[in-house]
């Protein structure tokens, strides 16, 4: 069967699915996928919220900046493992089904998270402490490498036609909920425990909580079913996606995600560290301020996703990419001027609303680029590449830029350059919001 005939049959199957699928069923599956995703990203992100305590326990150094850089390098090591997870788990998703891939990711994350909670510190076992910490982080990276693209493929394929932006946004909203819970847990611990208690044993509590929560996600995912369009694609005989075409699609997806990823890790992750070290806030104030900004991002993410179903993905993505390209310098300048807690909270709320355009629109926009027969693999690979290159090491690069240049505003250079690249990529791409999945 030719590729054209295969695509035509998939379009027909997709249209039929939209008319006949049972809403309670697909909503149940989407809910199960997103809840599991919350636990995955809680475990992944909580590392960043206790990073200063991990630095002192696993990378003791006379220079606090050197210890922090070492810890952020470990944080980034998980991103290096993401392409491995994308290749392995993405292949599982296309070969054996979306459900199989989602179950693998959550089991691997459980091992990495529980392991982190119980690793002895440097003072106890010496060099083996950071070695084991990096190994645990690599497992988490493998898990998230397959989770992001796999869960997006699952959710967008189950979504009704004309609502892929709205339902796809819940994947990223659930990601932010996971980060929010992590930030909130860290903030509460910093509020009720003394600094010495946090340094001694308090930093382990968030990881232990993750180990308790993950079985709930496993239980919810056990009854998932593969999407109808994926099942239909398995019955169609067609040639694999040509390497050249696949490469072009992956590069386009990377271009779509470059500014989104930078914002995710500078605005919605690293900012908790930046406001404490450069913005004049205490550790506790910075965590609560950061948590407030994430709440606004969660609320607005599905709103932007729904809007993109109506007016298209391109106008919203071009607008948000241009905003960060133009305003990136002003954002960091304002916070580094230490305007006070109230102004920083207001700024983080505004940034959460604007950055949520990416999280609301990006999931469907990127997932729609790829064909069903290779969507899980190519989607996971694209996200893994963009996050590994432009996301995971953003906090490290930001810390290094500040240390090297002496300017707390220097991290804005990442936003400016990546915002411009993303703007051009989206502007040169076609609109996919109102097309059938191929």
C-alpha positions as a Markdown table, in Angstrom:
| # | Residue | x | y | z |
|---|---|---|---|---|
| 1 | Unk | 0.0 | 0.0 | 0.0 |
| 2 | Unk | 1.4 | 3.4 | -0.9 |
| 3 | Unk | 2.1 | 6.1 | 1.7 |
| 4 | Unk | -0.6 | 8.3 | 0.2 |
| 5 | Unk | -3.2 | 5.5 | 0.4 |
| 6 | Unk | -2.2 | 4.8 | 4.0 |
| 7 | Unk | -2.5 | 8.5 | 5.0 |
| 8 | Unk | -5.9 | 8.6 | 3.3 |
| 9 | Unk | -7.1 | 5.6 | 5.3 |
| 10 | Unk | -5.7 | 7.1 | 8.5 |
| 11 | Unk | -7.6 | 10.4 | 7.8 |
| 12 | Unk | -10.8 | 8.4 | 7.3 |
| 13 | Unk | -10.1 | 6.4 | 10.5 |
| 14 | Unk | -9.4 | 9.6 | 12.4 |
| 15 | Unk | -12.6 | 11.2 | 11.2 |
| 16 | Unk | -14.6 | 8.1 | 12.2 |
| 17 | Unk | -13.0 | 8.0 | 15.6 |
| 18 | Unk | -14.0 | 11.6 | 16.3 |
| 19 | Unk | -17.6 | 10.8 | 15.6 |
| 20 | Unk | -17.9 | 7.5 | 17.5 |
| 21 | Unk | -15.4 | 7.5 | 20.4 |
| 22 | Unk | -17.0 | 7.4 | 23.9 |
| 23 | Unk | -16.1 | 10.6 | 25.7 |
| 24 | Unk | -15.9 | 9.1 | 29.2 |
| 25 | Unk | -13.5 | 6.5 | 27.9 |
| 26 | Unk | -11.0 | 8.8 | 26.3 |
| 27 | Unk | -11.2 | 11.3 | 29.1 |
| 28 | Unk | -10.5 | 8.5 | 31.6 |
| 29 | Unk | -7.4 | 7.5 | 29.6 |
| 30 | Unk | -6.2 | 11.1 | 29.3 |
| 31 | Unk | -6.7 | 11.6 | 33.0 |
| 32 | Unk | -4.7 | 8.5 | 33.8 |
| 33 | Unk | -1.9 | 9.6 | 31.5 |
| 34 | Unk | -1.8 | 13.1 | 33.0 |
| 35 | Unk | -1.9 | 11.9 | 36.6 |
| 36 | Unk | 1.0 | 9.6 | 36.0 |
| 37 | Unk | 2.8 | 12.5 | 34.3 |
| 38 | Unk | 2.3 | 14.7 | 37.4 |
| 39 | Unk | 4.2 | 12.1 | 39.5 |
| 40 | Unk | 6.9 | 11.7 | 36.9 |
| 41 | Unk | 7.6 | 15.5 | 36.7 |
| 42 | Unk | 7.3 | 16.0 | 40.5 |
| 43 | Unk | 10.2 | 13.5 | 40.9 |
| 44 | Unk | 12.1 | 15.0 | 38.0 |
| 45 | Unk | 11.8 | 18.6 | 39.0 |
| 46 | Unk | 12.2 | 18.4 | 42.8 |
| 47 | Unk | 15.9 | 18.1 | 42.3 |
| 48 | Unk | 16.1 | 21.7 | 41.3 |
| 49 | Unk | 14.2 | 22.9 | 44.4 |
| 50 | Unk | 16.7 | 21.4 | 46.9 |
| 51 | Unk | 19.7 | 21.9 | 44.7 |
| 52 | Unk | 21.7 | 24.0 | 47.2 |
| 53 | Unk | 21.4 | 21.3 | 49.9 |
| 54 | Unk | 22.4 | 18.5 | 47.4 |
| 55 | Unk | 25.4 | 20.6 | 46.4 |
| 56 | Unk | 26.7 | 20.8 | 50.0 |
| 57 | Unk | 26.1 | 17.1 | 50.7 |
| 58 | Unk | 27.5 | 15.6 | 47.5 |
| 59 | Unk | 29.9 | 18.2 | 46.1 |
| 60 | Unk | 31.7 | 19.8 | 49.1 |
| 61 | Unk | 33.8 | 22.7 | 48.0 |
| 62 | Unk | 35.3 | 25.9 | 49.5 |
| 63 | Unk | 33.8 | 27.7 | 46.6 |
| 64 | Unk | 29.9 | 27.7 | 46.8 |
| 65 | Unk | 29.7 | 28.5 | 43.0 |
| 66 | Unk | 31.8 | 25.5 | 42.1 |
| 67 | Unk | 29.6 | 23.2 | 44.2 |
| 68 | Unk | 26.5 | 24.7 | 42.7 |
| 69 | Unk | 27.9 | 24.3 | 39.2 |
| 70 | Unk | 28.7 | 20.6 | 39.9 |
| 71 | Unk | 25.2 | 20.0 | 41.1 |
| 72 | Unk | 23.7 | 21.7 | 38.1 |
| 73 | Unk | 25.9 | 19.6 | 35.9 |
| 74 | Unk | 24.4 | 16.5 | 37.6 |
| 75 | Unk | 21.0 | 18.0 | 37.0 |
| 76 | Unk | 22.0 | 18.4 | 33.4 |
| 77 | Unk | 23.3 | 14.8 | 33.2 |
| 78 | Unk | 19.7 | 13.6 | 33.3 |
| 79 | Unk | 19.1 | 15.5 | 30.1 |
| 80 | Unk | 22.0 | 13.8 | 28.4 |
| 81 | Unk | 20.2 | 10.5 | 29.1 |
| 82 | Unk | 17.0 | 11.8 | 27.6 |
| 83 | Unk | 17.9 | 11.0 | 23.9 |
| 84 | Unk | 18.7 | 7.4 | 25.0 |
| 85 | Unk | 15.3 | 7.2 | 26.7 |
| 86 | Unk | 13.6 | 8.7 | 23.7 |
| 87 | Unk | 15.2 | 6.2 | 21.3 |
| 88 | Unk | 14.5 | 3.2 | 23.4 |
| 89 | Unk | 11.1 | 4.0 | 24.9 |
| 90 | Unk | 9.9 | 5.9 | 21.8 |
| 91 | Unk | 10.6 | 2.8 | 19.7 |
| 92 | Unk | 8.7 | 0.7 | 22.3 |
| 93 | Unk | 5.7 | 3.1 | 21.8 |
| 94 | Unk | 5.6 | 2.7 | 18.0 |
| 95 | Unk | 6.4 | -1.0 | 18.1 |
| 96 | Unk | 4.4 | -2.3 | 21.0 |
| 97 | Unk | 2.0 | 0.5 | 21.8 |
| 98 | Unk | 1.7 | 3.8 | 23.7 |
| 99 | Unk | 0.6 | 2.0 | 26.9 |
| 100 | Unk | 3.7 | -0.2 | 27.0 |
| 101 | Unk | 5.9 | 2.9 | 26.7 |
| 102 | Unk | 4.1 | 4.8 | 29.4 |
| 103 | Unk | 4.4 | 1.9 | 31.8 |
| 104 | Unk | 8.1 | 1.6 | 31.2 |
| 105 | Unk | 8.7 | 5.3 | 31.9 |
| 106 | Unk | 7.0 | 5.3 | 35.3 |
| 107 | Unk | 8.8 | 2.1 | 36.5 |
| 108 | Unk | 12.2 | 3.5 | 35.6 |
| 109 | Unk | 11.4 | 6.9 | 37.2 |
| 110 | Unk | 10.4 | 5.1 | 40.4 |
| 111 | Unk | 13.9 | 3.4 | 40.6 |
| 112 | Unk | 15.8 | 6.7 | 40.1 |
| 113 | Unk | 13.7 | 8.6 | 42.6 |
| 114 | Unk | 13.7 | 6.1 | 45.4 |
| 115 | Unk | 17.4 | 5.7 | 44.8 |
| 116 | Unk | 18.1 | 9.4 | 45.2 |
| 117 | Unk | 16.2 | 9.5 | 48.6 |
| 118 | Unk | 18.6 | 6.9 | 50.1 |
| 119 | Unk | 22.0 | 7.6 | 48.6 |
| 120 | Unk | 24.6 | 8.3 | 51.4 |
| 121 | Unk | 26.4 | 11.6 | 51.3 |
| 122 | Unk | 30.0 | 12.4 | 50.4 |
| 123 | Unk | 31.0 | 12.5 | 54.0 |
| 124 | Unk | 29.8 | 8.9 | 54.4 |
| 125 | Unk | 31.0 | 7.1 | 51.2 |
| 126 | Unk | 33.2 | 9.6 | 49.5 |
| 127 | Unk | 33.3 | 9.8 | 45.7 |
| 128 | Unk | 30.7 | 7.0 | 45.4 |
| 129 | Unk | 28.1 | 9.5 | 46.6 |
| 130 | Unk | 28.2 | 11.8 | 43.5 |
| 131 | Unk | 28.6 | 8.7 | 41.3 |
| 132 | Unk | 25.4 | 7.1 | 42.6 |
| 133 | Unk | 23.6 | 10.4 | 42.4 |
| 134 | Unk | 24.5 | 10.8 | 38.7 |
| 135 | Unk | 23.4 | 7.2 | 38.1 |
| 136 | Unk | 20.0 | 7.9 | 39.7 |
| 137 | Unk | 19.7 | 11.1 | 37.7 |
| 138 | Unk | 20.5 | 9.2 | 34.5 |
| 139 | Unk | 17.6 | 6.8 | 35.2 |
| 140 | Unk | 15.3 | 9.7 | 35.6 |
| 141 | Unk | 16.6 | 11.2 | 32.4 |
| 142 | Unk | 15.9 | 7.9 | 30.5 |
| 143 | Unk | 12.4 | 7.9 | 31.9 |
| 144 | Unk | 11.5 | 11.5 | 31.0 |
| 145 | Unk | 13.1 | 11.1 | 27.6 |
| 146 | Unk | 10.4 | 8.6 | 26.7 |
| 147 | Unk | 7.6 | 10.1 | 28.9 |
| 148 | Unk | 7.2 | 13.5 | 27.2 |
| 149 | Unk | 6.9 | 12.5 | 23.6 |
| 150 | Unk | 5.1 | 9.3 | 24.4 |
| 151 | Unk | 2.4 | 10.8 | 26.6 |
| 152 | Unk | 1.9 | 13.6 | 24.2 |
| 153 | Unk | 1.4 | 11.2 | 21.3 |
| 154 | Unk | -1.1 | 9.2 | 23.5 |
| 155 | Unk | -3.1 | 12.3 | 24.5 |
| 156 | Unk | -3.1 | 14.1 | 21.2 |
| 157 | Unk | -4.1 | 10.9 | 19.3 |
| 158 | Unk | -7.0 | 10.3 | 21.8 |
| 159 | Unk | -8.2 | 13.9 | 21.6 |
| 160 | Unk | -11.3 | 14.7 | 19.4 |
| 161 | Unk | -10.6 | 16.6 | 16.1 |
| 162 | Unk | -10.6 | 20.3 | 16.7 |
| 163 | Unk | -9.7 | 19.9 | 20.4 |
| 164 | Unk | -6.1 | 18.6 | 20.2 |
| 165 | Unk | -4.7 | 21.9 | 21.5 |
| 166 | Unk | -7.0 | 21.9 | 24.5 |
| 167 | Unk | -6.4 | 18.2 | 25.5 |
| 168 | Unk | -2.7 | 18.3 | 24.5 |
| 169 | Unk | -2.2 | 21.2 | 26.9 |
| 170 | Unk | -3.2 | 19.0 | 29.8 |
| 171 | Unk | 0.1 | 17.1 | 29.4 |
| 172 | Unk | 2.0 | 20.2 | 30.0 |
| 173 | Unk | -0.4 | 21.5 | 32.7 |
| 174 | Unk | 0.2 | 18.2 | 34.5 |
| 175 | Unk | 3.9 | 18.7 | 34.1 |
| 176 | Unk | 3.6 | 22.1 | 35.8 |
| 177 | Unk | 1.4 | 20.6 | 38.5 |
| 178 | Unk | 4.2 | 18.1 | 39.2 |
| 179 | Unk | 6.7 | 21.0 | 39.4 |
| 180 | Unk | 4.3 | 22.9 | 41.5 |
| 181 | Unk | 4.0 | 20.1 | 44.0 |
| 182 | Unk | 7.7 | 19.8 | 44.1 |
| 183 | Unk | 8.2 | 23.5 | 44.6 |
| 184 | Unk | 5.4 | 23.6 | 47.3 |
| 185 | Unk | 6.9 | 20.7 | 49.2 |
| 186 | Unk | 10.3 | 22.3 | 49.2 |
| 187 | Unk | 8.8 | 25.6 | 50.3 |
| 188 | Unk | 6.9 | 24.0 | 53.2 |
| 189 | Unk | 10.0 | 22.1 | 54.3 |
| 190 | Unk | 12.1 | 25.3 | 54.2 |
| 191 | Unk | 9.4 | 27.0 | 56.3 |
| 192 | Unk | 9.1 | 24.3 | 59.0 |
| 193 | Unk | 12.6 | 23.0 | 59.2 |
| 194 | Unk | 15.8 | 24.8 | 60.2 |
| 195 | Unk | 18.6 | 25.2 | 57.6 |
| 196 | Unk | 20.6 | 22.6 | 59.4 |
| 197 | Unk | 17.8 | 20.1 | 59.4 |
| 198 | Unk | 17.2 | 20.7 | 55.7 |
| 199 | Unk | 20.9 | 20.1 | 55.0 |
| 200 | Unk | 21.1 | 17.0 | 57.2 |
| 201 | Unk | 18.0 | 15.1 | 56.2 |
| 202 | Unk | 15.2 | 17.4 | 55.1 |
| 203 | Unk | 16.3 | 17.4 | 51.5 |
| 204 | Unk | 15.6 | 13.7 | 51.2 |
| 205 | Unk | 11.9 | 14.0 | 52.1 |
| 206 | Unk | 10.7 | 15.2 | 48.7 |
| 207 | Unk | 12.3 | 12.2 | 47.0 |
| 208 | Unk | 10.8 | 9.8 | 49.5 |
| 209 | Unk | 7.4 | 11.3 | 48.9 |
| 210 | Unk | 7.9 | 10.7 | 45.2 |
| 211 | Unk | 8.6 | 7.1 | 45.9 |
| 212 | Unk | 5.3 | 6.8 | 47.7 |
| 213 | Unk | 3.3 | 8.6 | 45.0 |
| 214 | Unk | 4.6 | 6.8 | 42.0 |
| 215 | Unk | 2.7 | 3.5 | 42.7 |
| 216 | Unk | -0.6 | 5.5 | 42.3 |
| 217 | Unk | 0.5 | 6.5 | 38.8 |
| 218 | Unk | 1.4 | 2.9 | 38.0 |
| 219 | Unk | -2.1 | 1.8 | 39.2 |
| 220 | Unk | -3.9 | 4.4 | 37.2 |
| 221 | Unk | -2.0 | 3.5 | 34.0 |
| 222 | Unk | -2.6 | -0.2 | 34.1 |
| 223 | Unk | -5.9 | 0.0 | 32.3 |
| 224 | Unk | -4.9 | 2.3 | 29.5 |
| 225 | Unk | -5.7 | 1.3 | 25.9 |
| 226 | Unk | -3.8 | 2.2 | 22.8 |
| 227 | Unk | -5.3 | 5.0 | 20.6 |
| 228 | Unk | -7.7 | 4.0 | 17.8 |
| 229 | Unk | -5.6 | 5.8 | 15.2 |
| 230 | Unk | -2.5 | 3.9 | 16.4 |
| 231 | Unk | -4.3 | 0.6 | 16.2 |
| 232 | Unk | -5.5 | 1.4 | 12.7 |
| 233 | Unk | -2.0 | 2.3 | 11.6 |
| 234 | Unk | -0.7 | -1.2 | 12.7 |
| 235 | Unk | -3.0 | -2.8 | 10.1 |
| 236 | Unk | -1.8 | -0.6 | 7.3 |
| 237 | Unk | 1.2 | -1.6 | 5.3 |
| 238 | Unk | 3.4 | 1.4 | 4.4 |
| 239 | Unk | 7.0 | 2.2 | 4.0 |
| 240 | Unk | 8.9 | 3.6 | 7.1 |
| 241 | Unk | 9.3 | 7.4 | 7.2 |
| 242 | Unk | 12.3 | 8.3 | 5.0 |
| 243 | Unk | 15.3 | 9.4 | 7.0 |
| 244 | Unk | 15.5 | 12.7 | 5.2 |
| 245 | Unk | 11.8 | 13.5 | 5.9 |
| 246 | Unk | 12.1 | 12.4 | 9.5 |
| 247 | Unk | 15.2 | 14.5 | 10.0 |
| 248 | Unk | 13.5 | 17.6 | 8.6 |
| 249 | Unk | 10.4 | 17.0 | 10.8 |
| 250 | Unk | 12.6 | 16.6 | 13.9 |
| 251 | Unk | 14.6 | 19.7 | 13.2 |
| 252 | Unk | 11.4 | 21.7 | 12.7 |
| 253 | Unk | 10.1 | 20.4 | 16.1 |
| 254 | Unk | 13.4 | 21.4 | 17.7 |
| 255 | Unk | 13.0 | 24.9 | 16.3 |
| 256 | Unk | 9.5 | 25.0 | 17.6 |
| 257 | Unk | 10.6 | 24.0 | 21.1 |
| 258 | Unk | 13.9 | 25.9 | 21.5 |
| 259 | Unk | 12.4 | 29.0 | 23.1 |
| 260 | Unk | 9.7 | 27.0 | 25.0 |
| 261 | Unk | 12.4 | 24.8 | 26.6 |
| 262 | Unk | 14.6 | 27.7 | 27.5 |
| 263 | Unk | 11.6 | 29.4 | 29.2 |
| 264 | Unk | 10.7 | 26.2 | 30.9 |
| 265 | Unk | 14.0 | 25.9 | 32.6 |
| 266 | Unk | 15.0 | 29.6 | 33.1 |
| 267 | Unk | 11.6 | 31.1 | 33.9 |
| 268 | Unk | 9.8 | 28.1 | 35.5 |
| 269 | Unk | 12.7 | 26.3 | 37.2 |
| 270 | Unk | 16.0 | 28.2 | 37.5 |
| 271 | Unk | 14.2 | 31.4 | 38.6 |
| 272 | Unk | 13.8 | 29.9 | 42.1 |
| 273 | Unk | 17.5 | 30.0 | 42.4 |
| 274 | Unk | 18.0 | 33.3 | 40.6 |
| 275 | Unk | 15.6 | 35.3 | 42.8 |
| 276 | Unk | 17.4 | 34.0 | 45.9 |
| 277 | Unk | 20.9 | 34.7 | 44.7 |
| 278 | Unk | 20.3 | 37.8 | 42.6 |
| 279 | Unk | 16.9 | 39.1 | 43.5 |
| 280 | Unk | 17.4 | 39.7 | 47.2 |
| 281 | Unk | 14.9 | 37.1 | 48.4 |
| 282 | Unk | 15.5 | 34.5 | 51.0 |
| 283 | Unk | 15.4 | 30.8 | 50.1 |
| 284 | Unk | 11.9 | 30.5 | 51.5 |
| 285 | Unk | 10.6 | 33.6 | 49.8 |
| 286 | Unk | 12.0 | 32.6 | 46.5 |
| 287 | Unk | 10.3 | 29.2 | 46.6 |
| 288 | Unk | 6.9 | 30.7 | 47.5 |
| 289 | Unk | 7.3 | 33.3 | 44.8 |
| 290 | Unk | 8.2 | 30.7 | 42.3 |
| 291 | Unk | 5.3 | 28.5 | 43.4 |
| 292 | Unk | 2.9 | 31.4 | 42.8 |
| 293 | Unk | 4.2 | 31.9 | 39.3 |
| 294 | Unk | 3.7 | 28.2 | 38.4 |
| 295 | Unk | 0.1 | 28.3 | 39.7 |
| 296 | Unk | -0.7 | 31.0 | 37.1 |
| 297 | Unk | 1.0 | 29.1 | 34.4 |
| 298 | Unk | -1.1 | 26.0 | 35.2 |
| 299 | Unk | -4.3 | 27.9 | 35.1 |
| 300 | Unk | -3.6 | 29.6 | 31.8 |
| 301 | Unk | -2.1 | 26.6 | 30.0 |
| 302 | Unk | -5.4 | 25.0 | 28.9 |
| 303 | Unk | -6.8 | 28.4 | 28.1 |
| 304 | Unk | -4.1 | 29.0 | 25.5 |
| 305 | Unk | -4.5 | 25.5 | 24.2 |
| 306 | Unk | -8.2 | 26.0 | 23.7 |
| 307 | Unk | -7.6 | 29.3 | 21.9 |
| 308 | Unk | -5.1 | 27.7 | 19.6 |
| 309 | Unk | -7.8 | 25.3 | 18.4 |
| 310 | Unk | -9.7 | 28.3 | 17.2 |
| 311 | Unk | -7.2 | 30.7 | 15.8 |
| 312 | Unk | -4.3 | 28.3 | 15.1 |
| 313 | Unk | -1.0 | 27.5 | 16.7 |
| 314 | Unk | 1.3 | 29.9 | 14.7 |
| 315 | Unk | 0.0 | 33.3 | 15.8 |
| 316 | Unk | 0.3 | 32.5 | 19.5 |
| 317 | Unk | 3.7 | 30.8 | 19.2 |
| 318 | Unk | 5.1 | 33.7 | 17.1 |
| 319 | Unk | 3.8 | 36.2 | 19.7 |
| 320 | Unk | 5.3 | 34.4 | 22.7 |
| 321 | Unk | 8.7 | 33.8 | 21.0 |
| 322 | Unk | 9.0 | 37.5 | 20.0 |
| 323 | Unk | 8.1 | 38.6 | 23.5 |
| 324 | Unk | 10.9 | 36.7 | 25.1 |
| 325 | Unk | 13.3 | 37.7 | 22.4 |
| 326 | Unk | 12.5 | 41.4 | 22.9 |
| 327 | Unk | 11.9 | 41.4 | 26.7 |
| 328 | Unk | 14.4 | 38.8 | 27.9 |
| 329 | Unk | 17.0 | 41.4 | 29.0 |
| 330 | Unk | 14.4 | 43.5 | 30.7 |
| 331 | Unk | 13.0 | 40.5 | 32.7 |
| 332 | Unk | 16.4 | 39.6 | 34.2 |
| 333 | Unk | 17.4 | 43.3 | 34.7 |
| 334 | Unk | 14.2 | 43.9 | 36.7 |
| 335 | Unk | 14.5 | 40.9 | 39.0 |
| 336 | Unk | 18.3 | 41.5 | 39.5 |
| 337 | Unk | 17.5 | 45.1 | 40.6 |
| 338 | Unk | 15.9 | 43.5 | 43.8 |
| 339 | Unk | 12.6 | 45.4 | 43.7 |
| 340 | Unk | 11.2 | 43.5 | 46.7 |
| 341 | Unk | 9.1 | 40.5 | 47.3 |
| 342 | Unk | 5.8 | 41.9 | 46.1 |
| 343 | Unk | 7.2 | 43.1 | 42.7 |
| 344 | Unk | 9.0 | 39.9 | 42.1 |
| 345 | Unk | 5.9 | 37.8 | 42.9 |
| 346 | Unk | 3.9 | 40.0 | 40.4 |
| 347 | Unk | 6.6 | 39.6 | 37.8 |
| 348 | Unk | 6.7 | 35.8 | 38.2 |
| 349 | Unk | 2.9 | 35.7 | 37.9 |
| 350 | Unk | 3.0 | 37.7 | 34.7 |
| 351 | Unk | 5.8 | 35.5 | 33.3 |
| 352 | Unk | 3.9 | 32.4 | 34.2 |
| 353 | Unk | 0.9 | 33.6 | 32.2 |
| 354 | Unk | 3.0 | 34.5 | 29.2 |
| 355 | Unk | 5.2 | 31.4 | 29.3 |
| 356 | Unk | 2.1 | 29.2 | 29.5 |
| 357 | Unk | 1.4 | 30.1 | 25.8 |
| 358 | Unk | 4.3 | 27.7 | 25.1 |
| 359 | Unk | 3.0 | 25.0 | 27.4 |
| 360 | Unk | -0.6 | 25.4 | 26.1 |
| 361 | Unk | 0.1 | 25.5 | 22.4 |
| 362 | Unk | 3.4 | 23.7 | 21.9 |
| 363 | Unk | 2.4 | 20.1 | 22.8 |
| 364 | Unk | -0.2 | 19.8 | 20.0 |
| 365 | Unk | 1.8 | 22.0 | 17.5 |
| 366 | Unk | 4.9 | 19.7 | 17.8 |
| 367 | Unk | 3.0 | 16.4 | 18.0 |
| 368 | Unk | 1.0 | 17.2 | 14.8 |
| 369 | Unk | 4.3 | 17.4 | 12.8 |
| 370 | Unk | 4.8 | 13.7 | 12.9 |
| 371 | Unk | 3.0 | 10.7 | 11.3 |
| 372 | Unk | 1.2 | 8.2 | 13.4 |
| 373 | Unk | 3.4 | 5.2 | 12.5 |
| 374 | Unk | 6.5 | 6.9 | 13.9 |
| 375 | Unk | 5.0 | 9.6 | 16.1 |
| 376 | Unk | 6.1 | 8.2 | 19.5 |
| 377 | Unk | 9.7 | 7.7 | 18.4 |
| 378 | Unk | 10.2 | 11.0 | 16.5 |
| 379 | Unk | 8.2 | 13.0 | 19.0 |
| 380 | Unk | 10.3 | 11.7 | 21.9 |
| 381 | Unk | 13.5 | 12.2 | 20.0 |
| 382 | Unk | 12.7 | 15.8 | 19.1 |
| 383 | Unk | 11.8 | 16.7 | 22.6 |
| 384 | Unk | 14.8 | 14.9 | 24.1 |
| 385 | Unk | 17.2 | 16.7 | 21.7 |
| 386 | Unk | 15.8 | 20.2 | 22.3 |
| 387 | Unk | 15.5 | 19.7 | 26.1 |
| 388 | Unk | 19.0 | 18.1 | 26.4 |
| 389 | Unk | 20.7 | 20.8 | 24.4 |
| 390 | Unk | 18.7 | 23.9 | 25.3 |
| 391 | Unk | 16.9 | 23.0 | 28.5 |
| 392 | Unk | 18.8 | 20.8 | 30.9 |
| 393 | Unk | 22.0 | 22.8 | 30.8 |
| 394 | Unk | 20.3 | 26.2 | 30.9 |
| 395 | Unk | 20.6 | 26.6 | 34.7 |
| 396 | Unk | 24.3 | 25.5 | 34.4 |
| 397 | Unk | 24.9 | 28.0 | 31.5 |
| 398 | Unk | 23.1 | 30.7 | 33.3 |
| 399 | Unk | 25.1 | 30.2 | 36.5 |
| 400 | Unk | 28.3 | 30.1 | 34.4 |
| 401 | Unk | 27.5 | 33.3 | 32.5 |
| 402 | Unk | 26.8 | 35.2 | 35.7 |
| 403 | Unk | 30.1 | 33.9 | 37.2 |
| 404 | Unk | 32.1 | 34.6 | 34.1 |
| 405 | Unk | 30.7 | 38.0 | 33.0 |
| 406 | Unk | 29.9 | 39.3 | 36.5 |
| 407 | Unk | 26.5 | 40.4 | 35.1 |
| 408 | Unk | 23.4 | 38.9 | 36.7 |
| 409 | Unk | 21.5 | 39.8 | 33.5 |
| 410 | Unk | 23.6 | 37.6 | 31.2 |
| 411 | Unk | 21.2 | 34.6 | 31.3 |
| 412 | Unk | 18.8 | 36.7 | 29.2 |
| 413 | Unk | 21.1 | 36.2 | 26.2 |
| 414 | Unk | 19.8 | 32.6 | 26.0 |
| 415 | Unk | 16.2 | 33.9 | 25.8 |
| 416 | Unk | 17.0 | 36.5 | 23.2 |
| 417 | Unk | 18.8 | 34.2 | 20.8 |
| 418 | Unk | 16.5 | 31.2 | 21.2 |
| 419 | Unk | 13.4 | 33.4 | 20.9 |
| 420 | Unk | 14.5 | 34.7 | 17.5 |
| 421 | Unk | 15.3 | 31.2 | 16.2 |
| 422 | Unk | 11.9 | 29.9 | 17.3 |
| 423 | Unk | 10.1 | 32.8 | 15.8 |
| 424 | Unk | 11.7 | 32.2 | 12.4 |
| 425 | Unk | 11.0 | 28.5 | 12.5 |
| 426 | Unk | 7.3 | 28.9 | 13.3 |
| 427 | Unk | 6.9 | 31.6 | 10.8 |
| 428 | Unk | 8.2 | 29.4 | 8.0 |
| 429 | Unk | 6.0 | 26.4 | 9.0 |
| 430 | Unk | 2.5 | 25.7 | 8.0 |
| 431 | Unk | -0.6 | 25.7 | 10.3 |
| 432 | Unk | -1.6 | 22.3 | 11.5 |
| 433 | Unk | -4.4 | 23.1 | 14.0 |
| 434 | Unk | -7.2 | 22.4 | 11.6 |
| 435 | Unk | -5.7 | 19.4 | 9.7 |
| 436 | Unk | -6.3 | 15.7 | 10.3 |
| 437 | Unk | -3.5 | 13.7 | 11.9 |
| 438 | Unk | -1.6 | 11.8 | 9.3 |
